[in-house]
Amino acid sequence: MPEDADRRETIELVEGVVVMNPSPTPWHSEVAGNLYSELRAWAKATGAGKVLIQPVDVALSEDSVLVPDVLFVRAARTSIIGPQWVAGPPDLVAEVLSPSTRKKDLVAKRRVYELAGVGEYWIIDPDARAAEVLVLRGGKYESLGVISQTGTIRSPLLGDCTIPLERVFE
């Protein structure tokens, strides 16, 4: 970590490049927290796995250590969750877009998650009050479409898990 790094920043290694991100805004944190709460309630009720919220380092390769906003690891794979970081690709990652990280989330991080084999990538857009679910098929992400504010996130990976966007953006 650079000596002059602001402790309020999140530091990631993206394809060998150190990237420093400003701390999330309160609205960003609220949206991520709401999503985490919804996913965690479902995971606890079903025993399907573990849900974590940022800041948690996820080591995806030698040159990429990312800090997703929310992540899910199926129960059968929770051994990748160590005391310091997650060692390997989660089954699902969600990023909440912000002006300072939007391009990185939509391009660089998407590429890293795709290459690492993250099964689903959810892109949550607080400004548009929308979400997009991307599913890994044949090594490439395929969009299941954009869900509007009054819609519901449905996940092929999580089966019966449904999350109304109204709860995420309340």
N, C-alpha and C positions, 0 to 999 in steps of 0.2 A: 504494500500500500504506500503510495506517495506520502512523504512526510507532511506536505501541506494540504492533505485531503481533509475536507470538512467532515467532521464526524456525523453530520446530518445527511451525508450522501450515501447512496448505495453504490458499491463498487462491483462491477462485473468484468469477467474476462470473456470477450466475444470474439471467437475465432482468432485468438492470440493478441487481441487489442484490449488494453485496460480502458474501461468506460466508466466514468463517474456520473451518476444520475442524482439530481437534487431529490431531497426527501419528498414523499408524496404530499399533495395538498390534503386538507381535511376531507374534502368531498371525495377525492380518490380513495382515501383510507376508509371512509364510510361505505362506499360502494364495494370495495374489496372485502370489508368486514361483513357486510350483508350477504355477499356471495358465500363467503367462508361459513357463516352461520347456517345458511340453508343447506350447503353441502355436508357440513359436519353433522347436522341433525339427521339427515338421511343416512349417512355412513354409520353413525352410532346406532340408529334404529335397525339397520339391516346387518351390521357387522361386516360390511363390504370392504372396509379398509380405513386408511388414515387420511385426514385432510389437514394440511398445514397452510399457514399464512405467512407472508413475508415479514421480516427478512430471514430467509433460509437459503443458504447456498446449495445449489444443485450442480454437482460435477457431472457434466455430460460427455466430456472428452478431455484430453490433455490440454487443449487450448480453449475450452469453453466452460466457464463456471457462471451460471446465470442465477438470478434471484427473481423467480416468478412471484406474482402477487398472491396466487392461490394455487395449490397443487393437491393432487389425489394420487395415492398409491394403493392398489388393491391389497387385500389382506394377505394373499399368498406371496406378495413381494415386499412386505414391510421390512424385511431384513436389509433393504438398501438404505433405510433411514438410520443413520448413525448418530452418535452423540454430537458431532460437529457439523455435519452436512448430509445431504442425500447423495449417495454414490450411484448414479445411474439415472436413466430417464424415468420420471414419474409416468403413470398411465394417462394422466390428464393434467394439463397446465392451463391456467387462466391468467391473462394479462388485462389489466384495466388501463385503457389508453389515457395518456395525458399529453399536453402540448409538447413537453420536453422529451418524451420517450416514444411518441406515436410512430415515427418513421422506423425507429429501431425495432419496436414491437412488431410492426407489420412486415418488415423486410428481414433484418438480420436475425432477430430472435426466432422468427417463424422458420427461417432456413435452418438454424441450429437445432430447434426442436424437431423438425422434420428429419434431418440427418441422423439425429440421436434415436429416433424411433418412438417419440412421445405419441401415444395413440390418438389423443384428442387435444386440440388447442382451441380454447375459447377466447375470443377477442371481445372484450366488454367496452363499449363506447359510452361513457357517461354523458358527453355532450349531446349525442344523438339519442340517448336512452335506448340503445340497441345492443344486440349481441350477435356474434357469428360463431357457429360451431364448425370447426374444421376437423375432418376425420382422416387418419392416415390409411391410405389404400394403395397398395403396390409401391410403397416408399414415397408417395407424394400426398400432400394434403388436398382433400376435396371438400369444398364448401357445401354445407347442407342448407345454406341460405342465411340471410340476415333476418333476425327476429326483432320485431318492433316492441316498443314500450309495453304494450298490452299483451304481448305474446308470452310464450313459455319455452324455456330452454329444455330440450329433450336430447338425451345423450344415448347413442347406440351402445357405447361402452358401459354406461351405468344402468342400462335397462329401465327399471321402473322409476328412476329419479327424474322428477320434473321440477323446474324452478321457475315460478312466475317472475317475469322481469319487474313487475310492480314492486315486489319485495326487495329486489336488488337495488332499485333506485328510490326507495322510500326514504 
